[in-house]
Amino acid sequence: MTTTPPDTSTALVAAEVFGPTVQGEGPSCGRRAAFIRLGGCNLACTWCDTPYTWDARRFDLRAELTRTPVTDLAARALEGAPGLVVITGGEPLLHQHQPGWTALLHLLTAGGAEIEIETNGTIAPAPITATAATRFNVSPKLPHAGDTEPARIRPAQLAALNATGRAAFKFVCRMPADVDQVAAYTAAWGVPAARVWVMPEGTTTAALNAHLAAIANPAIKAGFNITTRLHVHAWGDERGR
């Protein structure tokens, strides 16, 4: 982090801040956490569960997104001392070259929080981001997300995230063929199987269970970890949980 405190009078475009709740996915699944959800994304996944952060065709983004002082974002996220704050989106690394981003990281770190950043893997972390993050939850998209491969898979940016040594790679899967694709990608990128999590797609318990049953055995055979979406099992597709 910076030795001189950054300007905390700045703001970032945010959709919501909520918690304490739990991190529902990946290596921190089940941990008490708060979330800061920023606006905007550079992909357009067909099954995205937060389209209100980026899809102007279906949502009034002027109503959904608010330019919020980073002091307010940090103060709300740190309420209840969650221990872990997850910065998510949309694609939060779109914001990392704004002064408000540096200020937010500073405030969260000063507040004693670990910081997880959820990213689609298409943007390399800036030095300040790489220094402040406890973990990157990197979620490259498979073909069923609907974006073109050049848009969703960017090897240089994935390599930069992998090089931090603090990246966990999480893939949304529906069927065994998806797990095969994960194995091909991660082998090509030099990502160890121990740092890969395979997660079923779905926003209902029924969908998660059906996809988990299809992908569990192939994932285990490949040496991958498995994660569900704990918040969906607890609260369904409810926002702010």
Number of C-alpha atoms within 10 A of each C-alpha: 18 12 6 7 11 18 14 18 11 18 21 22 20 24 23 19 21 19 21 22 16 19 24 21 21 25 19 16 16 15 16 17 27 29 29 23 25 27 27 23 19 14 20 17 18 11 13 15 13 15 21 21 24 24 17 12 9 9 13 13 18 9 9 16 20 16 14 17 18 26 18 14 22 21 14 17 27 24 13 11 16 20 19 24 28 23 25 20 27 28 24 23 25 20 16 19 13 12 17 23 23 23 25 25 26 22 21 23 17 10 15 14 21 18 23 23 24 23 26 26 27 25 19 20 22 13 10 16 20 20 13 19 21 17 21 26 26 23 23 20 24 21 13 14 18 14 16 14 12 9 12 22 19 16 15 14 15 23 15 17 26 22 12 14 12 16 24 21 29 27 24 23 25 22 18 18 13 20 26 14 15 27 20 11 16 15 12 10 14 10 19 15 17 12 19 28 25 28 25 24 21 23 18 15 18 11 13 20 15 15 20 24 14 18 22 21 13 18 25 13 8 16 15 21 19 21 22 23 22 17 20 18 16 13 13 14 15 10 10 14 18
